[in-house]
Amino acid sequence: MYQRGDRVEVEGFGGDRAILRVWEVRQRGLIVCTEEDYQNALSGDGLPMALGFPFDDIREQQREDQPS
């Protein structure tokens, strides 16, 4: 379903939405981070500052291998 690197639109408290990158898939949701943190982590510059979102708050998905 989801994999590391996918772009997802998440809905936060108050209805604000953001496009973030999947860092980790958990049983009840996703651990996501910003594009900048994702790229830094891939280049070996530490772990990303990541947040957890339940699956109910994920609005849209774009696979890593699809064009943006």
TORFI-160024 format. One record per residue: residue in three letters; x, y, z of N, C-alpha, C in turn; residue number from 1. Coordinates in nm, 3 decimals, m for minus. Layout:
! residues N
<atom><rest>ALA</rest><n_px>X</n_px><n_py>Y</n_py><n_pz>Z</n_pz><ca_px>X</ca_px><ca_py>Y</ca_py><ca_pz>Z</ca_pz><c_px>X</c_px><c_py>Y</c_py><c_pz>Z</c_pz><nr>NUM</nr></atom>
...
This chain:
! residues 68
<atom><rest>MET</rest><n_px>0.084</n_px><n_py>m0.119</n_py><n_pz>0.000</n_pz><ca_px>0.000</ca_px><ca_py>0.000</ca_py><ca_pz>0.000</ca_pz><c_px>0.088</c_px><c_py>0.125</c_py><c_pz>0.000</c_pz><nr>1</nr></atom>
<atom><rest>TYR</rest><n_px>0.151</n_px><n_py>0.156</n_py><n_pz>0.110</n_pz><ca_px>0.242</ca_px><ca_py>0.271</ca_py><ca_pz>0.119</ca_pz><c_px>0.385</c_px><c_py>0.219</c_py><c_pz>0.131</c_pz><nr>2</nr></atom>
<atom><rest>GLN</rest><n_px>0.479</n_px><n_py>0.299</n_py><n_pz>0.084</n_pz><ca_px>0.619</ca_px><ca_py>0.264</ca_py><ca_pz>0.102</ca_pz><c_px>0.701</c_px><c_py>0.390</c_py><c_pz>0.124</c_pz><nr>3</nr></atom>
<atom><rest>ARG</rest><n_px>0.820</n_px><n_py>0.372</n_py><n_pz>0.179</n_pz><ca_px>0.908</ca_px><ca_py>0.486</ca_py><ca_pz>0.206</ca_pz><c_px>0.929</c_px><c_py>0.566</c_py><c_pz>0.077</c_pz><nr>4</nr></atom>
<atom><rest>GLY</rest><n_px>0.917</n_px><n_py>0.698</n_py><n_pz>0.090</n_pz><ca_px>0.939</ca_px><ca_py>0.786</ca_py><ca_pz>m0.024</ca_pz><c_px>0.811</c_px><c_py>0.833</c_py><c_pz>m0.092</c_pz><nr>5</nr></atom>
<atom><rest>ASP</rest><n_px>0.700</n_px><n_py>0.762</n_py><n_pz>m0.070</n_pz><ca_px>0.574</ca_px><ca_py>0.807</ca_py><ca_pz>m0.130</ca_pz><c_px>0.541</c_px><c_py>0.947</c_py><c_pz>m0.079</c_pz><nr>6</nr></atom>
<atom><rest>ARG</rest><n_px>0.482</n_px><n_py>1.027</n_py><n_pz>m0.165</n_pz><ca_px>0.430</ca_px><ca_py>1.158</ca_py><ca_pz>m0.123</ca_pz><c_px>0.283</c_px><c_py>1.140</c_py><c_pz>m0.086</c_pz><nr>7</nr></atom>
<atom><rest>VAL</rest><n_px>0.246</n_px><n_py>1.195</n_py><n_pz>0.028</n_pz><ca_px>0.108</ca_px><ca_py>1.185</ca_py><ca_pz>0.073</ca_pz><c_px>0.059</c_px><c_py>1.322</c_py><c_pz>0.117</c_pz><nr>8</nr></atom>
<atom><rest>GLU</rest><n_px>m0.070</n_px><n_py>1.344</n_py><n_pz>0.095</n_pz><ca_px>m0.133</ca_px><ca_py>1.464</ca_py><ca_pz>0.149</ca_pz><c_px>m0.196</c_px><c_py>1.424</c_py><c_pz>0.281</c_pz><nr>9</nr></atom>
<atom><rest>VAL</rest><n_px>m0.160</n_px><n_py>1.496</n_py><n_pz>0.386</n_pz><ca_px>m0.214</ca_px><ca_py>1.466</ca_py><ca_pz>0.519</ca_pz><c_px>m0.299</c_px><c_py>1.583</c_py><c_pz>0.566</c_pz><nr>10</nr></atom>
<atom><rest>GLU</rest><n_px>m0.397</n_px><n_py>1.551</n_py><n_pz>0.648</n_pz><ca_px>m0.482</ca_px><ca_py>1.654</ca_py><ca_pz>0.706</ca_pz><c_px>m0.457</c_px><c_py>1.658</c_py><c_pz>0.855</c_pz><nr>11</nr></atom>
<atom><rest>GLY</rest><n_px>m0.413</n_px><n_py>1.771</n_py><n_pz>0.904</n_pz><ca_px>m0.383</ca_px><ca_py>1.788</ca_py><ca_pz>1.045</ca_pz><c_px>m0.500</c_px><c_py>1.845</c_py><c_pz>1.122</c_pz><nr>12</nr></atom>
<atom><rest>PHE</rest><n_px>m0.476</n_px><n_py>1.870</n_py><n_pz>1.247</n_pz><ca_px>m0.578</ca_px><ca_py>1.928</ca_py><ca_pz>1.334</ca_pz><c_px>m0.622</c_px><c_py>2.062</c_py><c_pz>1.277</c_pz><nr>13</nr></atom>
<atom><rest>GLY</rest><n_px>m0.750</n_px><n_py>2.086</n_py><n_pz>1.271</n_pz><ca_px>m0.803</ca_px><ca_py>2.211</ca_py><ca_pz>1.218</ca_pz><c_px>m0.823</c_px><c_py>2.210</c_py><c_pz>1.068</c_pz><nr>14</nr></atom>
<atom><rest>GLY</rest><n_px>m0.793</n_px><n_py>2.097</n_py><n_pz>1.002</n_pz><ca_px>m0.817</ca_px><ca_py>2.087</ca_py><ca_pz>0.859</ca_pz><c_px>m0.702</c_px><c_py>2.130</c_py><c_pz>0.771</c_pz><nr>15</nr></atom>
<atom><rest>ASP</rest><n_px>m0.590</n_px><n_py>2.176</n_py><n_pz>0.829</n_pz><ca_px>m0.475</ca_px><ca_py>2.215</ca_py><ca_pz>0.748</ca_pz><c_px>m0.419</c_px><c_py>2.092</c_py><c_pz>0.678</c_pz><nr>16</nr></atom>
<atom><rest>ARG</rest><n_px>m0.377</n_px><n_py>2.111</n_py><n_pz>0.553</n_pz><ca_px>m0.323</ca_px><ca_py>2.001</ca_py><ca_pz>0.474</ca_pz><c_px>m0.179</c_px><c_py>2.030</c_py><c_pz>0.433</c_pz><nr>17</nr></atom>
<atom><rest>ALA</rest><n_px>m0.102</n_px><n_py>1.923</n_py><n_pz>0.416</n_pz><ca_px>0.038</ca_px><ca_py>1.937</ca_py><ca_pz>0.373</ca_pz><c_px>0.076</c_px><c_py>1.813</c_py><c_pz>0.292</c_pz><nr>18</nr></atom>
<atom><rest>ILE</rest><n_px>0.169</n_px><n_py>1.832</n_py><n_pz>0.199</n_pz><ca_px>0.227</ca_px><ca_py>1.721</ca_py><ca_pz>0.123</ca_pz><c_px>0.357</c_px><c_py>1.683</c_py><c_pz>0.192</c_pz><nr>19</nr></atom>
<atom><rest>LEU</rest><n_px>0.367</n_px><n_py>1.558</n_py><n_pz>0.238</n_pz><ca_px>0.483</ca_px><ca_py>1.511</ca_py><ca_pz>0.311</ca_pz><c_px>0.531</c_px><c_py>1.379</c_py><c_pz>0.250</c_pz><nr>20</nr></atom>
<atom><rest>ARG</rest><n_px>0.649</n_px><n_py>1.335</n_py><n_pz>0.290</n_pz><ca_px>0.706</ca_px><ca_py>1.209</ca_py><ca_pz>0.241</ca_pz><c_px>0.693</c_px><c_py>1.102</c_py><c_pz>0.347</c_pz><nr>21</nr></atom>
<atom><rest>VAL</rest><n_px>0.661</n_px><n_py>0.980</n_py><n_pz>0.305</n_pz><ca_px>0.653</ca_px><ca_py>0.867</ca_py><ca_pz>0.397</ca_pz><c_px>0.794</c_px><c_py>0.825</c_py><c_pz>0.436</c_pz><nr>22</nr></atom>
<atom><rest>TRP</rest><n_px>0.817</n_px><n_py>0.816</n_py><n_pz>0.566</n_pz><ca_px>0.944</ca_px><ca_py>0.764</ca_py><ca_pz>0.615</ca_pz><c_px>0.928</c_px><c_py>0.620</c_py><c_pz>0.663</c_pz><nr>23</nr></atom>
<atom><rest>GLU</rest><n_px>0.815</n_px><n_py>0.592</n_py><n_pz>0.728</n_pz><ca_px>0.793</ca_px><ca_py>0.458</ca_py><ca_pz>0.783</ca_pz><c_px>0.644</c_px><c_py>0.428</c_py><c_pz>0.786</c_pz><nr>24</nr></atom>
<atom><rest>VAL</rest><n_px>0.611</n_px><n_py>0.302</n_py><n_pz>0.761</n_pz><ca_px>0.473</ca_px><ca_py>0.256</ca_py><ca_pz>0.769</ca_pz><c_px>0.457</c_px><c_py>0.179</c_py><c_pz>0.899</c_pz><nr>25</nr></atom>
<atom><rest>ARG</rest><n_px>0.357</n_px><n_py>0.217</n_py><n_pz>0.974</n_pz><ca_px>0.327</ca_px><ca_py>0.149</ca_py><ca_pz>1.101</ca_pz><c_px>0.192</c_px><c_py>0.079</c_py><c_pz>1.089</c_pz><nr>26</nr></atom>
<atom><rest>GLN</rest><n_px>0.156</n_px><n_py>0.006</n_py><n_pz>1.191</n_pz><ca_px>0.031</ca_px><ca_py>m0.071</ca_py><ca_pz>1.189</ca_pz><c_px>m0.092</c_px><c_py>0.018</c_py><c_pz>1.175</c_pz><nr>27</nr></atom>
<atom><rest>ARG</rest><n_px>m0.093</n_px><n_py>0.135</n_py><n_pz>1.242</n_pz><ca_px>m0.213</ca_px><ca_py>0.220</ca_py><ca_pz>1.243</ca_pz><c_px>m0.197</c_px><c_py>0.352</c_py><c_pz>1.169</c_pz><nr>28</nr></atom>
<atom><rest>GLY</rest><n_px>m0.079</n_px><n_py>0.373</n_py><n_pz>1.106</n_pz><ca_px>m0.060</ca_px><ca_py>0.500</ca_py><ca_pz>1.037</ca_pz><c_px>0.077</c_px><c_py>0.510</c_py><c_pz>0.974</c_pz><nr>29</nr></atom>
<atom><rest>LEU</rest><n_px>0.112</n_px><n_py>0.633</n_py><n_pz>0.939</n_pz><ca_px>0.238</ca_px><ca_py>0.659</ca_py><ca_pz>0.872</ca_pz><c_px>0.324</c_px><c_py>0.756</c_py><c_pz>0.954</c_pz><nr>30</nr></atom>
<atom><rest>ILE</rest><n_px>0.454</n_px><n_py>0.737</n_py><n_pz>0.946</n_pz><ca_px>0.550</ca_px><ca_py>0.833</ca_py><ca_pz>0.997</ca_pz><c_px>0.596</c_px><c_py>0.912</c_py><c_pz>0.874</c_pz><nr>31</nr></atom>
<atom><rest>VAL</rest><n_px>0.577</n_px><n_py>1.044</n_py><n_pz>0.875</n_pz><ca_px>0.604</ca_px><ca_py>1.127</ca_py><ca_pz>0.758</ca_pz><c_px>0.697</c_px><c_py>1.243</c_py><c_pz>0.795</c_pz><nr>32</nr></atom>
<atom><rest>CYS</rest><n_px>0.759</n_px><n_py>1.301</n_py><n_pz>0.692</n_pz><ca_px>0.850</ca_px><ca_py>1.413</ca_py><ca_pz>0.714</ca_pz><c_px>0.845</c_px><c_py>1.505</c_py><c_pz>0.592</c_pz><nr>33</nr></atom>
<atom><rest>THR</rest><n_px>0.911</n_px><n_py>1.619</n_py><n_pz>0.605</n_pz><ca_px>0.916</ca_px><ca_py>1.713</ca_py><ca_pz>0.493</ca_pz><c_px>1.009</c_px><c_py>1.661</c_py><c_pz>0.384</c_pz><nr>34</nr></atom>
<atom><rest>GLU</rest><n_px>0.997</n_px><n_py>1.718</n_py><n_pz>0.267</n_pz><ca_px>1.085</ca_px><ca_py>1.682</ca_py><ca_pz>0.155</ca_pz><c_px>1.231</c_px><c_py>1.706</c_py><c_pz>0.192</c_pz><nr>35</nr></atom>
<atom><rest>GLU</rest><n_px>1.260</n_px><n_py>1.819</n_py><n_pz>0.254</n_pz><ca_px>1.397</ca_px><ca_py>1.852</ca_py><ca_pz>0.292</ca_pz><c_px>1.455</c_px><c_py>1.750</c_py><c_pz>0.391</c_pz><nr>36</nr></atom>
<atom><rest>ASP</rest><n_px>1.379</n_px><n_py>1.716</n_py><n_pz>0.494</n_pz><ca_px>1.426</ca_px><ca_py>1.617</ca_py><ca_pz>0.591</ca_pz><c_px>1.444</c_px><c_py>1.480</c_py><c_pz>0.525</c_pz><nr>37</nr></atom>
<atom><rest>TYR</rest><n_px>1.355</n_px><n_py>1.447</n_py><n_pz>0.434</n_pz><ca_px>1.364</ca_px><ca_py>1.318</ca_py><ca_pz>0.364</ca_pz><c_px>1.493</c_px><c_py>1.311</c_py><c_pz>0.283</c_pz><nr>38</nr></atom>
<atom><rest>GLN</rest><n_px>1.522</n_px><n_py>1.415</n_py><n_pz>0.205</n_pz><ca_px>1.642</ca_px><ca_py>1.416</ca_py><ca_pz>0.122</ca_pz><c_px>1.768</c_px><c_py>1.416</c_py><c_pz>0.209</c_pz><nr>39</nr></atom>
<atom><rest>ASN</rest><n_px>1.768</n_px><n_py>1.491</n_py><n_pz>0.317</n_pz><ca_px>1.883</ca_px><ca_py>1.493</ca_py><ca_pz>0.408</ca_pz><c_px>1.909</c_px><c_py>1.354</c_py><c_pz>0.468</c_pz><nr>40</nr></atom>
<atom><rest>ALA</rest><n_px>1.802</n_px><n_py>1.286</n_py><n_pz>0.508</n_pz><ca_px>1.817</ca_px><ca_py>1.153</ca_py><ca_pz>0.566</ca_pz><c_px>1.871</c_px><c_py>1.054</c_py><c_pz>0.463</c_pz><nr>41</nr></atom>
<atom><rest>LEU</rest><n_px>1.824</n_px><n_py>1.063</n_py><n_pz>0.340</n_pz><ca_px>1.874</ca_px><ca_py>0.973</ca_py><ca_pz>0.235</ca_pz><c_px>2.021</c_px><c_py>0.995</c_py><c_pz>0.207</c_pz><nr>42</nr></atom>
<atom><rest>SER</rest><n_px>2.067</n_px><n_py>1.117</n_py><n_pz>0.221</n_pz><ca_px>2.208</ca_px><ca_py>1.147</ca_py><ca_pz>0.194</ca_pz><c_px>2.297</c_px><c_py>1.117</c_py><c_pz>0.316</c_pz><nr>43</nr></atom>
<atom><rest>GLY</rest><n_px>2.238</n_px><n_py>1.060</n_py><n_pz>0.421</n_pz><ca_px>2.316</ca_px><ca_py>1.020</ca_py><ca_pz>0.537</ca_pz><c_px>2.334</c_px><c_py>1.128</c_py><c_pz>0.642</c_pz><nr>44</nr></atom>
<atom><rest>ASP</rest><n_px>2.254</n_px><n_py>1.232</n_py><n_pz>0.634</n_pz><ca_px>2.264</ca_px><ca_py>1.345</ca_py><ca_pz>0.727</ca_pz><c_px>2.168</c_px><c_py>1.327</c_py><c_pz>0.845</c_pz><nr>45</nr></atom>
<atom><rest>GLY</rest><n_px>2.170</n_px><n_py>1.211</n_py><n_pz>0.909</n_pz><ca_px>2.086</ca_px><ca_py>1.186</ca_py><ca_pz>1.026</ca_pz><c_px>1.946</c_px><c_py>1.140</c_py><c_pz>0.992</c_pz><nr>46</nr></atom>
<atom><rest>LEU</rest><n_px>1.865</n_px><n_py>1.126</n_py><n_pz>1.094</n_pz><ca_px>1.725</ca_px><ca_py>1.086</ca_py><ca_pz>1.077</ca_pz><c_px>1.638</c_px><c_py>1.209</c_py><c_pz>1.059</c_pz><nr>47</nr></atom>
<atom><rest>PRO</rest><n_px>1.526</n_px><n_py>1.194</n_py><n_pz>0.986</n_pz><ca_px>1.437</ca_px><ca_py>1.309</ca_py><ca_pz>0.966</ca_pz><c_px>1.358</c_px><c_py>1.342</c_py><c_pz>1.092</c_pz><nr>48</nr></atom>
<atom><rest>MET</rest><n_px>1.318</n_px><n_py>1.469</n_py><n_pz>1.103</n_pz><ca_px>1.223</ca_px><ca_py>1.510</ca_py><ca_pz>1.206</ca_pz><c_px>1.087</c_px><c_py>1.466</c_py><c_pz>1.154</c_pz><nr>49</nr></atom>
<atom><rest>ALA</rest><n_px>1.030</n_px><n_py>1.364</n_py><n_pz>1.214</n_pz><ca_px>0.911</ca_px><ca_py>1.301</ca_py><ca_pz>1.157</ca_pz><c_px>0.793</c_px><c_py>1.309</c_py><c_pz>1.253</c_pz><nr>50</nr></atom>
<atom><rest>LEU</rest><n_px>0.674</n_px><n_py>1.301</n_py><n_pz>1.194</n_pz><ca_px>0.548</ca_px><ca_py>1.304</ca_py><ca_pz>1.268</ca_pz><c_px>0.464</c_px><c_py>1.183</c_py><c_pz>1.229</c_pz><nr>51</nr></atom>
<atom><rest>GLY</rest><n_px>0.380</n_px><n_py>1.139</n_py><n_pz>1.321</n_pz><ca_px>0.290</ca_px><ca_py>1.029</ca_py><ca_pz>1.292</ca_pz><c_px>0.150</c_px><c_py>1.078</c_py><c_pz>1.256</c_pz><nr>52</nr></atom>
<atom><rest>PHE</rest><n_px>0.091</n_px><n_py>1.016</n_py><n_pz>1.155</n_pz><ca_px>m0.047</ca_px><ca_py>1.044</ca_py><ca_pz>1.117</ca_pz><c_px>m0.122</c_px><c_py>0.913</c_py><c_pz>1.103</c_pz><nr>53</nr></atom>
<atom><rest>PRO</rest><n_px>m0.243</n_px><n_py>0.904</n_py><n_pz>1.159</n_pz><ca_px>m0.324</ca_px><ca_py>0.783</ca_py><ca_pz>1.139</ca_pz><c_px>m0.370</c_px><c_py>0.774</c_py><c_pz>0.994</c_pz><nr>54</nr></atom>
<atom><rest>PHE</rest><n_px>m0.397</n_px><n_py>0.654</n_py><n_pz>0.948</n_pz><ca_px>m0.441</ca_px><ca_py>0.635</ca_py><ca_pz>0.810</ca_pz><c_px>m0.563</c_px><c_py>0.718</c_py><c_pz>0.775</c_pz><nr>55</nr></atom>
<atom><rest>ASP</rest><n_px>m0.651</n_px><n_py>0.743</n_py><n_pz>0.873</n_pz><ca_px>m0.772</ca_px><ca_py>0.823</ca_py><ca_pz>0.847</ca_pz><c_px>m0.739</c_px><c_py>0.967</c_py><c_pz>0.805</c_pz><nr>56</nr></atom>
<atom><rest>ASP</rest><n_px>m0.620</n_px><n_py>1.015</n_py><n_pz>0.838</n_pz><ca_px>m0.582</ca_px><ca_py>1.153</ca_py><ca_pz>0.804</ca_pz><c_px>m0.499</c_px><c_py>1.163</c_py><c_pz>0.676</c_pz><nr>57</nr></atom>
<atom><rest>ILE</rest><n_px>m0.480</n_px><n_py>1.050</n_py><n_pz>0.607</n_pz><ca_px>m0.408</ca_px><ca_py>1.050</ca_py><ca_pz>0.479</ca_pz><c_px>m0.512</c_px><c_py>1.068</c_py><c_pz>0.369</c_pz><nr>58</nr></atom>
<atom><rest>ARG</rest><n_px>m0.495</n_px><n_py>1.174</n_py><n_pz>0.290</n_pz><ca_px>m0.596</ca_px><ca_py>1.209</ca_py><ca_pz>0.190</ca_pz><c_px>m0.561</c_px><c_py>1.164</c_py><c_pz>0.047</c_pz><nr>59</nr></atom>
<atom><rest>GLU</rest><n_px>m0.433</n_px><n_py>1.157</n_py><n_pz>0.015</n_pz><ca_px>m0.394</ca_px><ca_py>1.126</ca_py><ca_pz>m0.122</ca_pz><c_px>m0.253</c_px><c_py>1.069</c_py><c_pz>m0.120</c_pz><nr>60</nr></atom>
<atom><rest>GLN</rest><n_px>m0.223</n_px><n_py>0.986</n_py><n_pz>m0.217</n_pz><ca_px>m0.092</ca_px><ca_py>0.923</ca_py><ca_pz>m0.225</ca_pz><c_px>m0.036</c_px><c_py>0.935</c_py><c_pz>m0.365</c_pz><nr>61</nr></atom>
<atom><rest>GLN</rest><n_px>0.093</n_px><n_py>0.958</n_py><n_pz>m0.374</n_pz><ca_px>0.164</ca_px><ca_py>0.953</ca_py><ca_pz>m0.502</ca_pz><c_px>0.287</c_px><c_py>0.867</c_py><c_pz>m0.481</c_pz><nr>62</nr></atom>
<atom><rest>ARG</rest><n_px>0.295</n_px><n_py>0.758</n_py><n_pz>m0.557</n_pz><ca_px>0.406</ca_px><ca_py>0.665</ca_py><ca_pz>m0.543</ca_pz><c_px>0.537</c_px><c_py>0.732</c_py><c_pz>m0.576</c_pz><nr>63</nr></atom>
<atom><rest>GLU</rest><n_px>0.645</n_px><n_py>0.687</n_py><n_pz>m0.514</n_pz><ca_px>0.778</ca_px><ca_py>0.742</ca_py><ca_pz>m0.537</ca_pz><c_px>0.817</c_px><c_py>0.734</c_py><c_pz>m0.684</c_pz><nr>64</nr></atom>
<atom><rest>ASP</rest><n_px>0.775</n_px><n_py>0.628</n_py><n_pz>m0.754</n_pz><ca_px>0.815</ca_px><ca_py>0.611</ca_py><ca_pz>m0.893</ca_pz><c_px>0.725</c_px><c_py>0.686</c_py><c_pz>m0.992</c_pz><nr>65</nr></atom>
<atom><rest>GLN</rest><n_px>0.625</n_px><n_py>0.759</n_py><n_pz>m0.945</n_pz><ca_px>0.540</ca_px><ca_py>0.841</ca_py><ca_pz>m1.031</ca_pz><c_px>0.598</c_px><c_py>0.982</c_py><c_pz>m1.037</c_pz><nr>66</nr></atom>
<atom><rest>PRO</rest><n_px>0.586</n_px><n_py>1.051</n_py><n_pz>m1.151</n_pz><ca_px>0.632</ca_px><ca_py>1.189</ca_py><ca_pz>m1.158</ca_pz><c_px>0.550</c_px><c_py>1.280</c_py><c_pz>m1.068</c_pz><nr>67</nr></atom>
<atom><rest>SER</rest><n_px>0.612</n_px><n_py>1.387</n_py><n_pz>m1.014</n_pz><ca_px>0.539</ca_px><ca_py>1.480</ca_py><ca_pz>m0.926</ca_pz><c_px>0.444</c_px><c_py>1.567</c_py><c_pz>m1.004</c_pz><nr>68</nr></atom>
